[in-house]
Amino acid sequence: MDISLVIPLFNEEESLPELASWIDRVMQENGFKYEICFIDDGSSDSSWQVIETLSLTNRNIHGIHLRRNYGKSAALHCGFNIAKGDVVITMDADLQDSPDEIPELYRMIKFEKFDLVSGWKKKRFDPISKTIPTKLYNGALRVMSGIKLHDFNCGLKAYRNEVVKCVEVYGEMHRYIPYMAKKAGFYKIGEKVVQHQKRKYGVTKFGLERFINGPLDLLSIMYIQKFGKRPMHIFGSLGTIMFMVGLCASLYLGIHKLYCMSLHIKAGLVTDSAYFYIALTTMILGTQLFLAGFLGELISRSSSERNNYLIDKEF
């Protein structure tokens, strides 16, 4: 099979027939063997009934219905698990992503040998309250991830099948699939300017909370990718540094007290100094961090996935 289209959706009953027809036309014109995986993320409208009806006339359509609304990442995860095509393309179900982009995305993956190609909606039809935060967010993400993409959150992306099988998407991690792919060893990441259509039906399902949750999820990914299998390296290092700083401060206060006593200089109690409590707190926090790293290391070493590594080739 050439292409698997993974399309998560939530309350998009009006757009689904038009989207399915548009995709089928593009596929027929280009002679692609394809499947459409509609992932209904707990819609409260008749989206699932529409998918069932569409599947009766188009055998390439498959559907997954989630019992409740888990979020886009969960829907993508379910779609990635069943995708069989050599190239996996994700897109939104609201008709803002154009299926006419599919042939070029397929060509870039198949013939230019990209691991992942992300869409860039260079000209957007969103309100300024959405476009300005998005630009700031993408700019910060480029710096933090080292990946030079203009639109990390674009739903229109293409992947080699191996990529989607090697990344685990959960929470709000769908925004960071390029970063996760890079950390999994897929370095050839490209970008393509794509059309952005005005929303034709319904309303957006995403609010401003994504600008709060997004950076937190990125920090989680960065930590897990770098220290997930060796937590002692981060917690142990920080704990040791903090403990030594507190210890040195405590020794300084004690030595200073002894020095004053040897010269018969009047000096207050060590415990009268605020620095003593700062030093003591620093030592306690350092000890706690070190123990957290130690416990994390024990948990990591007992994990059944501690020696799971991605093998690219074997003979």
C-alpha positions as CSV (number, residue, x, y, z in Angstrom):
1,M,0.0,0.0,0.0
2,D,1.3,3.4,-0.9
3,I,-0.4,5.8,1.5
4,S,-2.1,5.7,4.8
5,L,-4.1,8.8,5.8
6,V,-4.5,9.2,9.5
7,I,-7.2,11.7,10.3
8,P,-8.2,12.4,13.9
9,L,-11.5,14.2,14.4
10,F,-13.9,15.6,16.9
11,N,-17.4,16.7,16.0
12,E,-16.7,17.2,12.2
13,E,-19.8,15.5,10.8
14,E,-20.4,18.2,8.2
15,S,-16.9,18.2,6.7
16,L,-16.3,14.4,6.5
17,P,-18.2,13.6,3.3
18,E,-16.5,16.4,1.4
19,L,-13.1,15.5,2.7
20,A,-13.5,11.8,1.9
21,S,-14.6,12.6,-1.7
22,W,-11.8,15.1,-2.1
23,I,-9.2,12.6,-1.0
24,D,-10.6,9.8,-3.2
25,R,-10.4,12.1,-6.2
26,V,-6.8,13.0,-5.6
27,M,-5.9,9.3,-5.1
28,Q,-7.6,8.2,-8.2
29,E,-6.0,10.9,-10.3
30,N,-2.5,9.8,-9.1
31,G,-3.1,6.0,-9.1
32,F,-2.3,5.6,-5.4
33,K,-3.2,2.5,-3.4
34,Y,-4.4,4.0,-0.1
35,E,-6.4,3.8,3.1
36,I,-8.1,6.4,5.1
37,C,-8.1,5.9,8.9
38,F,-10.7,8.1,10.5
39,I,-10.1,8.3,14.3
40,D,-13.3,9.6,16.0
41,D,-12.0,11.1,19.3
42,G,-15.3,10.6,21.2
43,S,-17.5,13.0,19.1
44,S,-20.8,14.0,20.6
45,D,-22.4,14.6,17.1
46,S,-23.1,12.0,14.4
47,S,-19.5,11.9,13.1
48,W,-19.2,8.1,13.7
49,Q,-22.4,7.4,11.8
50,V,-21.1,9.5,8.9
51,I,-17.9,7.4,8.9
52,E,-19.8,4.2,8.9
53,T,-21.9,5.4,6.0
54,L,-18.9,6.5,4.0
55,S,-17.2,3.1,4.5
56,L,-20.1,1.4,2.8
57,T,-19.3,3.1,-0.5
58,N,-15.5,3.3,-0.1
59,R,-13.8,0.2,1.1
60,N,-10.5,2.2,1.7
61,I,-12.1,3.9,4.7
62,H,-11.5,2.5,8.1
63,G,-12.7,3.9,11.4
64,I,-11.8,3.8,15.1
65,H,-14.2,5.2,17.6
66,L,-12.8,6.2,21.0
67,R,-15.3,5.9,23.9
68,R,-14.5,9.5,25.1
69,N,-12.5,12.5,24.1
70,Y,-8.9,11.7,24.8
71,G,-7.2,14.3,22.7
72,K,-5.4,14.5,19.4
73,S,-2.3,12.7,20.5
74,A,-4.3,9.7,21.6
75,A,-6.2,9.6,18.3
76,L,-2.9,9.8,16.3
77,H,-1.4,7.0,18.4
78,C,-4.3,4.7,17.5
79,G,-4.1,5.6,13.9
80,F,-0.3,5.1,13.7
81,N,-0.8,1.6,15.2
82,I,-3.0,0.4,12.3
83,A,-1.4,2.4,9.4
84,K,0.0,0.0,6.7
85,G,1.1,2.4,4.0
86,D,4.7,3.0,3.0
87,V,4.0,6.7,3.6
88,V,1.8,7.9,6.5
89,I,0.1,11.3,6.1
90,T,-1.7,13.0,8.9
91,M,-4.2,15.8,8.3
92,D,-7.1,17.5,10.1
93,A,-10.7,16.7,9.3
94,D,-11.9,20.3,9.2
95,L,-11.0,20.9,5.5
96,Q,-8.3,23.4,6.5
97,D,-5.7,21.0,5.1
98,S,-5.8,20.4,1.4
99,P,-5.6,16.8,0.1
100,D,-4.1,18.3,-3.1
101,E,-0.8,18.5,-1.2
102,I,-0.7,14.7,-0.8
103,P,1.1,13.8,-4.1
104,E,4.0,16.2,-3.4
105,L,4.3,15.0,0.2
106,Y,4.4,11.4,-1.0
107,R,7.1,12.3,-3.6
108,M,9.3,14.0,-1.0
109,I,9.2,11.0,1.3
110,K,9.4,8.3,-1.3
111,F,11.9,9.8,-3.8
112,E,13.7,12.5,-1.9
113,K,14.1,10.1,1.0
114,F,12.9,12.4,3.8
115,D,12.0,10.7,7.0
116,L,9.4,13.3,7.8
117,V,8.0,16.3,6.0
118,S,6.0,18.9,7.9
119,G,3.6,21.3,6.3
120,W,4.1,25.1,6.7
121,K,0.9,27.2,6.5
122,K,2.8,30.3,5.4
123,K,-0.4,32.2,4.6
124,R,-2.9,31.7,7.4
125,F,-6.5,32.7,7.7
126,D,-6.6,32.6,11.5
127,P,-7.3,35.6,13.7
128,I,-4.4,37.6,14.9
129,S,-5.0,36.3,18.5
130,K,-3.9,32.9,17.2
131,T,-1.3,33.8,14.6
132,I,1.0,35.9,16.9
133,P,1.2,33.4,19.8
134,T,1.8,30.7,17.2
135,K,4.7,32.5,15.7
136,L,6.3,33.2,19.1
137,Y,5.7,29.6,20.1
138,N,7.3,28.2,16.9
139,G,10.2,30.5,17.3
140,A,10.9,29.3,20.9
141,L,10.5,25.7,19.8
142,R,13.0,26.1,17.0
143,V,15.6,27.3,19.5
144,M,14.9,24.6,22.1
145,S,14.7,21.7,19.6
146,G,17.3,22.7,17.1
147,I,14.9,21.8,14.3
148,K,14.3,24.6,11.7
149,L,10.6,24.2,11.1
150,H,8.3,27.2,10.8
151,D,5.1,25.4,11.8
152,F,5.5,22.6,14.3
153,N,1.8,22.4,15.0
154,C,0.6,22.0,11.4
155,G,-1.6,18.9,11.2
156,L,-0.5,18.1,7.6
157,K,2.6,16.0,7.9
158,A,4.1,13.0,6.0
159,Y,6.2,10.2,7.5
160,R,8.0,7.1,6.5
161,N,6.0,4.2,8.1
162,E,9.0,3.4,10.3
163,V,8.9,6.8,11.9
164,V,5.3,6.5,13.2
165,K,6.0,3.0,14.5
166,C,9.0,4.3,16.5
167,V,7.5,7.3,18.3
168,E,5.0,7.2,21.1
169,V,2.5,10.0,21.0
170,Y,0.5,10.8,24.2
171,G,-0.7,13.8,26.2
172,E,-0.2,16.8,24.0
173,M,2.9,15.4,22.3
174,H,1.6,15.5,18.8
175,R,3.1,19.0,18.4
176,Y,6.6,17.5,19.0
177,I,6.6,14.5,16.7
178,P,9.5,16.1,14.7
179,Y,11.6,16.4,17.8
180,M,10.7,12.9,19.0
181,A,11.6,11.5,15.5
182,K,14.9,13.3,15.6
183,K,15.7,11.9,19.0
184,A,14.8,8.4,17.7
185,G,17.4,8.7,14.9
186,F,15.4,10.1,12.0
187,Y,17.4,13.2,11.1
188,K,16.2,14.0,7.5
189,I,13.3,16.3,8.3
190,G,11.9,18.6,5.6
191,E,9.3,21.2,5.2
192,K,6.8,22.1,2.5
193,V,4.7,25.2,2.1
194,V,1.0,24.1,2.1
195,Q,-2.3,25.8,1.5
196,H,-4.4,26.8,4.5
197,Q,-8.1,26.8,3.8
198,K,-10.6,28.8,5.8
199,R,-12.7,26.8,8.2
200,K,-15.9,25.9,6.4
201,Y,-17.9,24.1,9.1
202,G,-18.0,24.2,12.9
203,V,-15.6,25.9,15.2
204,T,-12.0,25.3,16.4
205,K,-11.5,22.6,19.1
206,F,-8.3,24.1,20.5
207,G,-8.0,26.9,23.1
208,L,-5.3,29.1,24.6
209,E,-4.4,26.4,27.1
210,R,-2.2,24.7,24.4
211,F,0.3,27.6,24.9
212,I,0.6,26.6,28.5
213,N,0.5,22.8,28.2
214,G,2.7,22.8,25.1
215,P,6.0,24.1,26.7
216,L,5.5,21.8,29.7
217,D,5.1,18.8,27.4
218,L,8.3,19.9,25.5
219,L,10.2,19.9,28.8
220,S,8.9,16.5,29.6
221,I,10.0,15.1,26.2
222,M,13.4,16.7,26.4
223,Y,14.0,15.2,29.9
224,I,12.7,11.7,29.0
225,Q,14.6,11.6,25.7
226,K,17.9,12.6,27.4
227,F,17.7,11.2,30.9
228,G,14.8,8.7,30.8
229,K,17.2,5.7,31.1
230,R,19.8,7.4,33.3
231,P,17.9,9.7,35.8
232,M,20.9,9.6,38.2
233,H,22.9,11.7,35.8
234,I,20.6,14.7,36.2
235,F,19.2,14.3,39.7
236,G,22.5,13.0,41.1
237,S,24.5,15.8,39.6
238,L,22.2,18.5,40.8
239,G,21.9,16.9,44.2
240,T,25.6,16.6,44.7
241,I,26.3,20.2,43.6
242,M,23.6,21.6,45.9
243,F,24.8,19.4,48.9
244,M,28.4,20.5,48.3
245,V,27.4,24.2,48.1
246,G,25.5,23.9,51.4
247,L,28.3,21.9,53.1
248,C,30.9,24.5,52.0
249,A,28.7,27.3,53.3
250,S,28.2,25.5,56.7
251,L,31.9,24.9,57.0
252,Y,32.7,28.5,56.3
253,L,30.3,29.6,59.1
254,G,31.8,27.0,61.5
255,I,35.4,27.9,60.7
256,H,34.6,31.7,61.0
257,K,33.1,31.0,64.4
258,L,36.2,29.1,65.6
259,Y,38.5,31.8,64.1
260,C,36.7,34.5,66.1
261,M,36.9,32.4,69.3
262,S,40.6,31.8,68.9
263,L,41.2,35.6,68.7
264,H,38.7,36.2,71.6
265,I,36.6,38.2,69.2
266,K,32.9,38.2,70.2
267,A,30.8,36.5,67.6
268,G,27.2,35.5,67.6
269,L,25.8,32.0,67.4
270,V,26.1,30.2,64.1
271,T,22.4,29.5,64.3
272,D,21.7,33.3,64.5
273,S,22.9,33.7,60.9
274,A,20.4,33.4,58.1
275,Y,23.1,31.8,56.0
276,F,23.1,28.8,58.3
277,Y,19.5,28.0,57.5
278,I,20.1,28.6,53.8
279,A,23.0,26.3,53.8
280,L,21.1,23.6,55.8
281,T,18.1,23.9,53.4
282,T,20.5,23.5,50.4
283,M,22.0,20.4,51.9
284,I,18.6,18.9,52.5
285,L,17.4,19.6,49.0
286,G,20.6,18.2,47.6
287,T,20.1,15.0,49.5
288,Q,16.5,14.7,48.3
289,L,17.6,15.2,44.7
290,F,20.3,12.6,45.0
291,L,17.8,10.1,46.5
292,A,15.3,10.9,43.7
293,G,18.0,10.1,41.1
294,F,18.9,6.9,43.0
295,L,15.2,5.8,43.1
296,G,14.8,6.7,39.5
297,E,17.8,4.7,38.6
298,L,16.4,1.6,40.4
299,I,13.1,2.0,38.6
300,S,14.7,2.5,35.3
301,R,16.9,-0.6,35.7
302,S,13.9,-2.8,36.6
303,S,12.0,-1.6,33.6
304,S,11.2,-4.2,30.9
305,E,12.1,-1.6,28.2
306,R,15.5,-0.6,29.6
307,N,17.3,-2.3,26.7
308,N,14.9,-1.5,23.9
309,Y,16.9,0.2,21.2
310,L,15.9,1.2,17.6
311,I,17.8,-1.1,15.1
312,D,17.9,0.5,11.7
313,K,19.5,-2.4,9.7
314,E,20.6,-5.9,10.3
315,F,22.0,-8.8,8.3
